[in-house]
Amino acid sequence: MKTTIYPLLLALFTAGAWAADAAKPAAEDPREWHSLFNGRDLSGWTPKFAKHPLGENFLGTFRVEDGVLKVGYDRWTQFDMQFGHLYSNQAYSSYVLRLEYRITGKALDDAPSWGKLNSGVMVHSQSPLTLKLDQAFPVSMEVQFLATGSTAGKQTGNAVSPGTHLERNGKLVTDHIIDSTSQLFPVDEWIPVEVEVRGNEEVIHRVKGVEVMRYQRPQLDPTDPDAKGLLASGSPLQLSFGHIALQAESQPIWFRNIRIKPLTQ
C-alpha cells in the first residue's frame, strides 16, 4: 500500500508545484529596458514652453538634482499661461514606459485652478518642431497625474485628450477627460506608473502595478485647430507613434526611473 501511495503523492505534489511555477509571470530581463533619463542632465530631451522658442528651458524650470528630474517654479514670478513640456528627442510607437512621479510643493498663484496638484506625461505627442509659438499643449494622449486636493479630478491615471479622441469598446469617445479607476494619492508620495502603448491598437495605464485605464485607436480630433494643422500637413488621422513629453503646467513635480521597453507588434 505504501509503495503505491507515496509515489502517487509525490507525483501530485510535483505536478502542483509545476503548475504553480507555470502560473507565475516570467522574470523580466533587465536588458529589455532602456533608461530615458541619465540622472545627470537633460540629454535626450528638448523643452518647449508656450510663448518661448523651442529649446529654451525657461527660467531653468526643468532641472536635474540628486538624480531626479524636477519641475521647479521658484524662479518664476507669475505663470501667465506659459505651459511647458519636455519632449523625448526620439519618437516611439510600441513600448512600455515606466516612471515614478512625485507631486510636491505649491503651484503658482495665477495658475488655473485645475492646474494645481496636476501634471502628467504625454504619449503619441506631435513633434515639438511642429508646435506653434504660443501653443499650450501638444496634440497628444495624456496620462494625467493628480494628487489629493486636486480640483481637476477624483483619481490619478486619467486619460486626457488635447486635440485627440480615442475609442473604448468600439465606440468613439470625445470627452476631454476620461476617468480611470484609480484614486488620489498624497502630495510628496512617489507613485509608480506604467503606460503600455501598442501603436494605434491600444494604450493601457497602470498605477502602482494595477491597471486603471484601457483604450483603443487614439486619433486626431478633426475639429481641433492644432490637429487640423497636422492633418492639413499630411498627418494621418490615426495616431500610431509620437514623442513622450513630461508636463510643466504650474505645479512642481519630480520624475525618476524613467525607462522604456520596446515591444514588437
Long-range contacts (C-beta under 8 A, 24 or more apart in sequence): 32-261, 32-262, 33-98, 33-259, 33-260, 33-261, 34-259, 34-260, 34-261, 34-262, 35-258, 35-259, 36-88, 36-244, 36-258, 36-259, 36-260, 37-69, 37-255, 37-256, 37-258, 39-64, 39-67, 39-68, 40-64, 40-67, 42-69, 42-86, 44-88, 44-89, 44-90, 45-86, 45-87, 45-88, 45-89, 45-246, 46-86, 46-87, 46-89, 46-128, 47-84, 47-85, 47-86, 47-87, 48-84, 48-85, 48-87, 48-128, 48-131, 49-82, 49-83, 49-84, 49-248, 50-81, 50-82, 50-83, 50-84, 50-133, 50-134, 50-135, 50-136, 51-80, 51-82, 51-133, 51-134, 52-82, 52-133, 53-133, 54-128, 54-129, 54-131, 58-82, 58-84, 61-248, 62-86, 62-246, 62-248, 67-256, 68-254, 68-255, 68-256, 69-246, 69-254, 69-255, 69-256, 69-258, 70-252, 70-253, 70-254, 70-255, 71-119, 71-246, 71-247, 71-248, 71-251, 71-252, 71-253, 71-254, 71-255, 72-252, 73-105, 73-107, 73-108, 73-250, 73-252, 76-108, 78-108, 78-109, 78-110, 79-107, 79-108, 79-109, 79-110, 79-111, 79-115, 79-250, 80-110, 81-112, 81-136, 83-136, 83-137, 83-247, 83-248, 83-249, 83-250, 84-247, 84-248, 84-249, 85-122, 85-125, 85-128, 85-137, 85-138, 85-245, 85-246, 85-247, 85-248, 86-245, 86-246, 86-248, 87-125, 87-127, 87-128, 87-138, 87-243, 87-244, 87-245, 88-243, 88-244, 88-245, 90-243, 91-127, 91-241, 91-242, 91-243, 92-197, 92-241, 92-242, 92-243, 92-244, 92-260, 92-262, 93-197, 93-199, 93-240, 93-241, 94-197, 94-198, 94-199, 94-262, 94-263, 94-264, 94-265, 95-196, 95-197, 95-260, 95-261, 95-262, 95-263, 96-194, 96-195, 96-196, 96-197, 96-260, 96-261, 96-263, 97-121, 97-123, 97-194, 97-195, 97-196, 97-197, 97-244, 97-258, 97-259, 97-260, 98-192, 98-193, 98-194, 98-257, 98-258, 98-259, 98-260, 98-261, 99-192, 99-193, 99-255, 99-256, 99-257, 99-258, 99-259, 100-190, 100-191, 100-192, 100-193, 100-255, 100-256, 100-257, 101-145, 101-190, 101-191, 101-193, 101-253, 101-254, 101-255, 102-188, 102-189, 102-190, 102-191, 102-253, 102-254, 102-255, 102-256, 103-145, 103-146, 103-147, 103-187, 103-188, 103-251, 103-252, 103-253, 104-187, 104-188, 104-252, 104-253, 104-254, 105-251, 105-252, 106-252, 107-250, 107-251, 107-252, 108-250, 111-249, 111-250, 111-251, 112-250, 113-151, 114-151, 114-152, 115-152, 115-249, 115-250, 115-251, 116-150, 116-151, 116-152, 116-250, 116-251, 117-146, 117-147, 117-148, 117-149, 117-150, 117-151, 117-152, 117-187, 117-251, 118-144, 118-145, 118-146, 118-150, 118-152, 118-249, 118-251, 119-144, 119-145, 119-247, 119-248, 119-249, 119-251, 119-253, 120-144, 120-145, 120-160, 120-247, 121-145, 121-193, 121-195, 121-244, 121-245, 121-246, 121-247, 122-243, 122-244, 122-245, 122-246, 122-247, 123-195, 123-197, 123-203, 123-242, 123-244, 124-164, 124-197, 124-203, 124-218, 124-239, 124-240, 124-241, 124-242, 125-242, 125-243, 125-244, 125-245, 126-163, 126-226, 126-230, 126-235, 126-242, 126-243, 127-242, 127-243, 128-243, 128-245, 130-229, 130-230, 130-233, 132-226, 132-229, 135-226, 137-162, 137-163, 138-162, 138-163, 138-243, 138-245, 139-163, 139-164, 139-220, 139-224, 139-226, 139-227, 139-230, 140-164, 140-242, 140-243, 140-245, 141-166, 141-203, 141-218, 141-239, 142-247, 143-193, 143-195, 143-205, 143-213, 144-177, 145-191, 145-193, 145-253, 146-184, 147-184, 147-185, 147-186, 147-187, 148-184, 148-185, 148-186, 148-187, 149-184, 149-187, 150-184, 152-177, 153-177, 153-179, 154-179, 154-183, 154-184, 155-179, 155-180, 155-181, 155-182, 155-183, 155-184, 155-212, 156-180, 156-182, 156-183, 156-184, 156-185, 156-191, 156-207, 157-182, 157-193, 157-205, 157-206, 157-207, 157-212, 157-213, 158-213, 159-203, 159-205, 159-213, 159-215, 161-221, 162-224, 162-226, 163-220, 163-221, 163-224, 163-226, 163-227, 163-230, 164-218, 164-219, 164-220, 164-221, 164-224, 164-227, 164-239, 165-218, 165-219, 165-220, 165-221, 166-203, 166-215, 166-216, 166-217, 166-218, 166-219, 167-215, 167-216, 167-217, 167-219, 168-214, 168-215, 168-216, 170-216, 173-215, 174-221, 178-213, 178-215, 180-205, 180-207, 180-212, 180-213, 181-212, 181-213, 182-207, 182-210, 182-212, 182-213, 190-256, 192-257, 196-263, 198-263, 198-265, 199-240, 199-241, 199-265, 200-238, 200-239, 200-240, 201-265
